[in-house]
Amino acid sequence: MSYMITVQSTEQTEELAIRLASLLQPGDLLTLEGDLGAGKTTFTKGLAKGLGIERTVNSPTFTILKQYEGNINLNHFDVYRLENSDEDIGFDELFAEEAVSVVEWAQFIEDYLPTERLEIVIRRLSEEGREVEFEPHGIRYENLCRELTQ
């Protein structure tokens, strides 16, 4: 089962992510999908804000991983450059850290992902409007989605 939330602005996208961040705990894994310009970085900025991270968050396109310290730390992956690669950069250890992990373009490292995770897909509806779909895998994420969408 998936959960849909429609937002009408970048501010609402950020607010949704801040709300989600308030429900997260270290070790949680989120995958983030969406076309270029869909709002993945905006969503991640909201998550970071909600986790108490003060540093500027931007996409780790050229570094694959950026780590941020906050009330809860954040591992922000962009694994687009790992398409058609067998390179394992220690995902098991990184996902097990005391941090929330967000993985953009997760389909490129599907074999390394834990089965329990929250998949998030952002779709552009209009210039500012977005549909955000949450697909939980595992009881923890199912409960988290129920609480987020109440």
C-alpha positions as CSV (number, residue, x, y, z in Angstrom):
1,M,0.0,0.0,0.0
2,S,1.3,3.5,-0.8
3,Y,0.3,6.9,0.6
4,M,-0.1,10.0,-1.5
5,I,0.3,13.6,-0.5
6,T,-0.1,16.6,-2.8
7,V,1.9,19.8,-2.2
8,Q,1.5,23.1,-4.0
9,S,4.8,24.8,-3.4
10,T,8.4,24.3,-2.6
11,E,7.6,25.5,0.9
12,Q,4.9,22.8,1.3
13,T,7.4,20.2,0.0
14,E,9.9,21.3,2.7
15,E,7.2,21.3,5.4
16,L,6.2,17.8,4.5
17,A,9.8,16.7,4.8
18,I,10.2,18.4,8.1
19,R,7.1,16.6,9.4
20,L,8.6,13.3,8.2
21,A,11.9,14.1,9.9
22,S,10.2,14.4,13.2
23,L,9.2,10.7,12.9
24,L,12.6,9.4,11.9
25,Q,15.2,7.7,14.0
26,P,18.9,6.8,13.4
27,G,19.2,3.8,11.1
28,D,16.1,4.7,9.0
29,L,16.5,4.4,5.2
30,L,14.7,6.5,2.6
31,T,15.0,6.2,-1.1
32,L,14.1,9.2,-3.2
33,E,13.0,9.0,-6.8
34,G,11.9,11.7,-9.2
35,D,12.8,13.3,-12.5
36,L,15.4,16.1,-12.6
37,G,13.8,19.2,-11.0
38,A,11.0,17.2,-9.3
39,G,12.1,18.4,-5.9
40,K,14.4,15.7,-4.4
41,T,16.9,18.2,-3.2
42,T,14.2,20.5,-1.8
43,F,12.7,17.5,0.1
44,T,16.1,16.5,1.4
45,K,16.7,20.1,2.6
46,G,13.5,19.9,4.6
47,L,14.5,16.6,6.1
48,A,17.9,18.1,7.1
49,K,16.1,21.1,8.7
50,G,13.8,18.7,10.6
51,L,16.8,16.7,11.8
52,G,18.4,19.8,13.2
53,I,21.1,20.2,10.5
54,E,22.3,23.8,10.0
55,R,24.7,23.3,7.1
56,T,23.5,24.0,3.6
57,V,22.3,20.8,1.9
58,N,22.9,20.3,-1.8
59,S,22.9,17.3,-4.1
60,P,26.0,15.1,-3.7
61,T,26.1,14.4,-7.5
62,F,29.8,14.4,-7.9
63,T,30.8,12.9,-4.5
64,I,28.1,10.2,-4.2
65,L,27.8,10.8,-0.4
66,K,27.5,13.8,1.8
67,Q,27.3,13.5,5.5
68,Y,25.7,16.1,7.8
69,E,25.6,16.4,11.6
70,G,22.5,17.4,13.5
71,N,20.3,16.2,16.3
72,I,20.2,13.1,14.1
73,N,22.9,12.8,11.5
74,L,22.1,12.5,7.8
75,N,23.8,10.4,5.0
76,H,22.7,11.9,1.7
77,F,23.6,9.6,-1.3
78,D,23.3,10.4,-5.0
79,V,24.2,7.1,-6.7
80,Y,23.3,8.1,-10.2
81,R,27.0,7.8,-11.2
82,L,27.0,4.1,-10.0
83,E,24.7,3.0,-12.8
84,N,26.2,-0.2,-14.5
85,S,28.8,-0.4,-11.7
86,D,29.4,-3.2,-9.2
87,E,31.2,-0.8,-6.8
88,D,30.2,-1.3,-3.2
89,I,31.3,1.7,-1.2
90,G,30.5,0.1,2.1
91,F,26.7,0.5,1.9
92,D,26.0,-2.0,4.7
93,E,28.1,-0.1,7.2
94,L,26.8,3.3,6.1
95,F,23.2,2.2,6.3
96,A,23.8,0.7,9.8
97,E,25.3,4.0,11.1
98,E,23.5,6.1,13.7
99,A,22.2,8.3,10.9
100,V,19.2,8.6,8.7
101,S,20.1,7.7,5.1
102,V,18.6,9.2,2.0
103,V,19.4,7.6,-1.3
104,E,18.7,9.3,-4.7
105,W,18.6,7.0,-7.8
106,A,18.4,3.9,-5.5
107,Q,17.5,1.6,-8.4
108,F,21.2,1.7,-9.3
109,I,22.2,0.0,-6.0
110,E,19.1,-2.2,-5.5
111,D,21.2,-5.2,-4.6
112,Y,22.8,-3.3,-1.6
113,L,19.5,-1.9,-0.2
114,P,18.0,-3.4,2.9
115,T,14.5,-4.8,2.3
116,E,13.0,-2.6,5.0
117,R,12.9,1.0,3.8
118,L,10.6,3.9,2.8
119,E,10.5,4.6,-0.9
120,I,9.5,8.1,-1.8
121,V,8.6,9.2,-5.3
122,I,8.1,12.8,-6.2
123,R,6.1,13.6,-9.4
124,R,5.7,17.0,-11.0
125,L,2.0,18.0,-11.4
126,S,2.6,21.6,-12.4
127,E,5.2,24.4,-12.1
128,E,5.0,24.2,-8.3
129,G,2.6,21.3,-7.6
130,R,4.0,17.9,-6.7
131,E,2.5,14.5,-5.8
132,V,4.6,12.7,-3.2
133,E,4.1,9.0,-2.9
134,F,5.3,7.1,0.1
135,E,5.7,3.3,-0.3
136,P,6.6,1.6,3.0
137,H,8.5,-1.7,3.1
138,G,8.3,-3.1,6.7
139,I,6.1,-2.5,9.7
140,R,8.1,0.4,11.0
141,Y,7.7,2.4,7.8
142,E,4.0,1.4,7.5
143,N,3.4,2.9,11.0
144,L,5.5,5.9,10.1
145,C,3.4,6.6,6.9
146,R,0.1,6.2,8.9
147,E,1.3,8.8,11.4
148,L,2.6,11.1,8.7
149,T,-0.7,11.1,6.7
150,Q,-3.1,11.4,9.7
